[in-house]
Amino acid sequence: MNKKKQTKNMLMDMTIEEQLLKIQEIAAELENGSLGLEEALAKYEEGVRLVRGCAGQIEKRITVIETETEDEL
């Protein structure tokens, strides 16, 4: 399974709150400066995927809320 599919599956299993906590954890690890270059790049890549996935989920939920609200008017 490639990384994109793994990340997509992981995102589907995590709540937005869990994703945000993981993003914070990754940011703390990167700020610490104790990771090697390869590990830091891998963590950065994971963080970017989480941020994009989280943003996508939030956008979808906002669209649903807006649609439901418009239907009520």
C-alpha positions in Angstrom: 0.0 0.0 0.0 1.4 3.4 -0.9 1.8 6.3 1.5 -1.2 8.2 0.1 -3.5 5.3 0.7 -2.0 4.7 4.1 -2.5 8.3 5.1 -6.1 8.3 3.7 -6.9 5.2 5.8 -5.3 6.7 8.8 -7.2 9.9 8.5 -10.5 8.1 8.1 -9.8 6.4 11.5 -8.9 9.6 13.3 -11.2 12.4 14.5 -10.2 16.0 13.7 -9.2 16.5 17.3 -6.9 13.4 17.1 -5.4 14.7 13.9 -4.7 18.1 15.4 -3.0 16.4 18.4 -0.8 14.4 16.1 0.1 17.5 14.2 1.1 19.2 17.5 3.1 16.2 18.4 5.0 16.2 15.1 5.6 19.9 15.4 7.1 19.5 18.8 9.4 16.7 17.6 10.5 18.9 14.7 11.1 21.9 17.0 13.1 19.8 19.4 15.8 19.4 16.7 16.9 15.9 17.9 15.7 14.1 14.7 18.0 13.2 11.9 17.4 14.7 8.5 15.6 11.7 7.0 13.4 11.2 10.1 12.6 14.9 10.2 11.6 15.0 6.5 9.4 11.9 7.1 7.7 13.6 10.1 7.3 16.9 8.1 5.7 14.9 5.2 3.4 13.2 7.6 2.4 16.5 9.2 1.7 18.1 5.8 -0.6 15.2 4.9 -2.4 15.4 8.2 -2.9 19.2 7.9 -4.3 18.8 4.3 -6.5 15.9 5.3 -7.8 17.7 8.4 -8.5 20.9 6.4 -10.3 18.8 3.8 -12.5 17.2 6.4 -13.3 20.6 8.0 -14.2 22.1 4.6 -16.5 19.1 3.9 -18.3 19.5 7.2 -18.7 23.3 6.7 -20.2 22.6 3.3 -22.7 20.2 4.8 -23.6 22.7 7.5 -24.0 25.5 5.0 -26.2 23.3 2.7 -28.4 22.2 5.6 -28.8 25.8 6.8 -29.7 26.9 3.3 -32.3 24.1 3.0 -33.9 25.3 6.2 -34.5 28.9 4.9 
